[in-house]
Amino acid sequence: LNGLTIDEENVLSSDGALNLETLPKSIIIVGGGVIGMEWASMMHDFGVEVTVLEYADRILPTEDKEVAKELARLYKKKKLNMHTSAEVQAASYKKTDSGVEIRAIIKGEEQTFTADKILVSVGRSANTENIGLQNTDIATENGFIQVNDFYQTKESHIYAIGDCIPTIQLAHVAMEEGTIAANHIAGKEAEKLDYDLVPHCIYTST
């Protein structure tokens, strides 16, 4: 999130949160997508006071509306603090004597939130730096390598799959992409992957 530097001490990524040796008393989770809600669920179950700030008008904006609506209902029942349509003002972040502070504009009104830690969960960038792309004609967009339906890059003898292309960032998706790419390389029949049919789940406790 531009303007909010992850230092893995006060401002955490989901990777950095795994290295916490003690639980914070409170945490602000910026981003109410799948990863954000999984962390919110777990932290809440551990007794941490959780506040979720989601930019979209509902949590889980990339999932079915019915799923998001039901999960929101269950979390409200558990008294987990959730704010949607929340535009986090990254530049307002500051470290305080008691923890961290950040502001967000929610439905036109600016509110201030404080906690021990902040967890940023607004998506991941592709890990495509320092892998030699500058020596190729491979095209990228927003940091992700551009490929065709069979995962060929602009240089037809180079293929790319997984988290470095703009598809669903899940292990079993990358495995299927790899299978399709390998079949195409071998001259075998390869069908386009229908991402709308990929099964996946959200790990939460209700």
Legacy VTK file of the C-alpha trace (Angstrom):
# vtk DataFile Version 3.0
C-alpha trace
ASCII
DATASET POLYDATA
POINTS 206 float
0.000 0.000 0.000
1.718 3.171 -1.220
2.815 5.313 1.697
2.641 2.557 4.292
6.030 0.882 4.684
6.054 -2.682 5.951
8.796 -3.018 8.579
7.610 -6.390 9.989
7.723 -4.885 13.461
4.861 -2.420 13.702
3.476 -2.791 10.175
3.293 -6.439 9.204
2.783 -8.485 6.072
1.120 -11.892 6.354
4.633 -13.398 6.210
5.924 -11.177 8.990
2.897 -11.922 11.154
3.935 -15.584 11.163
7.121 -14.594 12.982
5.385 -12.886 15.918
6.669 -14.344 19.181
3.922 -12.798 21.293
0.358 -11.849 20.434
-0.547 -8.174 20.254
-3.487 -7.048 22.353
-4.975 -5.355 19.305
-4.397 -5.291 15.561
-5.679 -3.318 12.573
-5.967 -5.416 9.411
-5.917 -3.334 6.239
-7.721 -5.405 3.642
-10.747 -7.646 4.123
-10.000 -10.122 1.357
-9.316 -13.820 1.815
-5.952 -13.466 3.592
-7.159 -10.539 5.699
-10.251 -12.388 6.882
-8.291 -15.556 7.617
-5.950 -13.566 9.855
-8.870 -11.673 11.386
-10.581 -14.941 12.277
-7.490 -16.493 13.816
-6.420 -13.401 15.757
-9.949 -12.937 17.092
-10.013 -16.570 18.250
-6.689 -15.964 20.013
-8.276 -13.125 21.977
-6.776 -10.234 20.004
-8.977 -7.175 19.463
-9.299 -7.035 15.671
-10.341 -4.152 13.423
-10.681 -4.786 9.675
-10.570 -1.880 7.198
-11.752 -2.889 3.703
-11.785 -0.461 0.774
-14.630 -2.217 -1.078
-18.249 -2.031 0.012
-18.078 -5.556 1.453
-15.537 -7.985 2.844
-14.277 -10.686 0.469
-14.864 -8.508 -2.603
-13.491 -11.176 -4.958
-15.758 -13.923 -3.614
-19.459 -14.692 -4.050
-21.668 -12.044 -2.475
-23.642 -14.698 -0.590
-20.467 -16.062 1.016
-19.300 -12.574 1.981
-22.698 -11.642 3.390
-22.910 -14.772 5.544
-19.353 -14.432 6.847
-19.983 -10.766 7.684
-23.115 -11.765 9.586
-21.243 -14.389 11.584
-18.366 -12.042 12.382
-20.741 -9.296 13.467
-22.303 -11.819 15.837
-18.812 -12.531 17.216
-18.285 -8.770 17.682
-15.349 -8.559 15.289
-14.892 -4.914 14.207
-15.267 -4.516 10.447
-15.433 -1.336 8.395
-16.166 -1.469 4.669
-15.911 1.405 2.173
-12.872 2.406 4.224
-10.231 4.405 2.366
-7.098 4.067 4.470
-4.955 7.199 4.505
-1.561 5.538 4.352
0.336 8.783 4.833
-1.435 9.315 8.176
0.277 6.307 9.746
2.404 7.023 12.767
4.049 5.129 15.586
2.828 6.135 19.029
3.977 5.405 22.580
1.226 2.811 22.895
1.354 1.287 19.423
0.311 2.536 15.994
-2.246 4.969 14.613
-3.809 5.378 11.183
-6.768 7.237 9.721
-9.369 6.121 7.225
-12.187 7.892 5.414
-15.384 5.891 5.839
-18.436 7.109 3.945
-17.041 10.619 3.822
-16.049 10.788 7.488
-12.447 10.571 8.662
-11.876 8.242 11.607
-8.743 7.460 13.587
-7.822 3.898 14.551
-5.215 2.787 17.065
-3.791 -0.634 17.889
-0.597 -2.441 18.836
0.112 -3.571 15.269
-1.065 -3.148 11.683
-1.286 -6.047 9.245
-1.374 -5.032 5.579
-3.297 -7.499 3.445
-4.152 -5.789 0.180
-2.581 -8.234 -2.275
0.886 -9.260 -3.352
3.123 -7.949 -6.077
4.813 -10.320 -8.496
8.340 -11.440 -7.661
9.817 -10.620 -11.073
12.731 -8.397 -10.139
16.342 -9.453 -10.709
15.473 -12.503 -12.808
16.892 -11.148 -16.054
13.734 -9.865 -17.725
15.644 -6.798 -18.851
17.624 -9.065 -21.182
14.485 -10.263 -22.970
11.522 -8.872 -24.876
9.107 -10.322 -22.296
6.251 -7.908 -21.652
5.002 -7.041 -18.170
2.023 -5.102 -16.879
1.784 -3.840 -13.298
4.823 -5.995 -12.565
3.267 -9.237 -13.836
4.557 -11.172 -16.847
2.090 -11.227 -19.735
1.363 -14.650 -21.276
-1.049 -16.270 -23.715
-3.508 -19.095 -22.967
-0.640 -21.613 -22.909
1.629 -19.438 -20.722
4.019 -18.416 -23.484
5.559 -15.015 -22.992
6.303 -12.556 -25.776
9.409 -14.662 -26.325
7.708 -17.866 -27.463
10.408 -20.194 -26.085
9.970 -18.801 -22.566
6.933 -19.710 -20.478
5.761 -18.270 -17.152
3.303 -19.660 -14.594
2.267 -19.135 -10.983
2.608 -15.973 -8.950
4.602 -14.064 -11.569
1.591 -13.896 -13.935
-1.721 -12.130 -13.197
-3.799 -15.189 -12.325
-5.137 -16.692 -9.080
-2.217 -17.041 -6.663
-2.796 -20.588 -5.438
-0.442 -23.577 -5.538
-2.842 -25.919 -7.311
-3.503 -23.254 -9.945
0.228 -22.940 -10.637
0.494 -26.733 -10.892
-2.261 -26.866 -13.511
-0.705 -23.953 -15.382
2.573 -25.870 -15.378
0.861 -28.962 -16.781
-0.741 -26.958 -19.584
2.574 -25.262 -20.389
4.463 -28.570 -20.392
1.905 -30.196 -22.700
2.135 -27.223 -25.051
5.927 -27.390 -25.070
5.737 -31.128 -25.851
3.333 -30.527 -28.707
0.471 -32.260 -26.939
-3.105 -31.056 -26.837
-3.562 -28.432 -24.140
-6.832 -26.820 -23.132
-7.186 -23.325 -21.757
-7.673 -23.217 -17.982
-11.082 -21.878 -16.960
-10.282 -19.873 -13.821
-13.987 -19.595 -12.978
-14.004 -23.338 -12.288
-11.003 -23.423 -9.946
-11.996 -24.723 -6.483
-10.640 -22.836 -3.493
-11.586 -22.133 0.093
-11.284 -19.615 2.906
-9.894 -20.821 6.224
-11.918 -19.144 8.952
-13.513 -20.166 12.225
-17.100 -19.147 12.880
LINES 1 207
206 0 1 2 3 4 5 6 7 8 9 10 11 12 13 14 15 16 17 18 19 20 21 22 23 24 25 26 27 28 29 30 31 32 33 34 35 36 37 38 39 40 41 42 43 44 45 46 47 48 49 50 51 52 53 54 55 56 57 58 59 60 61 62 63 64 65 66 67 68 69 70 71 72 73 74 75 76 77 78 79 80 81 82 83 84 85 86 87 88 89 90 91 92 93 94 95 96 97 98 99 100 101 102 103 104 105 106 107 108 109 110 111 112 113 114 115 116 117 118 119 120 121 122 123 124 125 126 127 128 129 130 131 132 133 134 135 136 137 138 139 140 141 142 143 144 145 146 147 148 149 150 151 152 153 154 155 156 157 158 159 160 161 162 163 164 165 166 167 168 169 170 171 172 173 174 175 176 177 178 179 180 181 182 183 184 185 186 187 188 189 190 191 192 193 194 195 196 197 198 199 200 201 202 203 204 205
